[in-house]
Amino acid sequence: MDDVLSKYKEFKHRLLFLLEMQEPFLDPMITGTKNTTCEDASNMHLEK
């Protein structure tokens, strides 16, 4: 059980590290996607 827990913690730390390294690239994509989606939805609503 301890072996599984240690592997889980190691994997979690590696994943968090990778996410932190990619954060500067992911933030603009996520906010851009949200803004584009909202703008597209409002434009589509206005066109009808």
C-alpha positions as CSV (number, residue, x, y, z in Angstrom):
1,M,0.0,0.0,0.0
2,D,2.8,2.4,0.8
3,D,4.4,1.7,-2.5
4,V,1.3,2.6,-4.4
5,L,0.9,5.8,-2.3
6,S,4.5,6.8,-3.0
7,K,4.1,6.2,-6.8
8,Y,0.8,8.2,-6.7
9,K,2.6,11.1,-5.0
10,E,5.5,11.0,-7.4
11,F,3.1,11.0,-10.4
12,K,1.1,13.9,-8.9
13,H,4.2,16.0,-8.4
14,R,5.4,15.3,-11.9
15,L,2.0,16.2,-13.3
16,L,1.8,19.5,-11.3
17,F,5.3,20.4,-12.4
18,L,4.4,19.9,-16.1
19,L,1.2,22.0,-15.7
20,E,3.2,24.7,-14.0
21,M,5.7,24.8,-16.8
22,Q,2.9,25.0,-19.4
23,E,0.9,27.6,-17.5
24,P,2.1,30.6,-19.5
25,F,1.0,28.9,-22.7
26,L,-2.2,27.4,-21.4
27,D,-3.6,30.6,-19.8
28,P,-4.0,32.6,-23.0
29,M,-5.5,29.6,-24.8
30,I,-8.0,29.0,-22.1
31,T,-9.0,32.7,-21.7
32,G,-9.0,33.1,-25.5
33,T,-11.3,30.1,-25.9
34,K,-13.7,31.3,-23.2
35,N,-13.8,34.8,-24.7
36,T,-14.2,33.5,-28.3
37,T,-16.9,31.1,-27.2
38,C,-18.9,33.8,-25.4
39,E,-18.5,36.3,-28.3
40,D,-19.4,33.7,-30.9
41,A,-22.5,32.8,-28.9
42,S,-23.6,36.4,-28.5
43,N,-22.9,37.1,-32.2
44,M,-24.9,34.1,-33.3
45,H,-27.8,35.2,-31.1
46,L,-27.8,38.7,-32.6
47,E,-27.7,37.4,-36.1
48,K,-30.9,35.4,-35.6
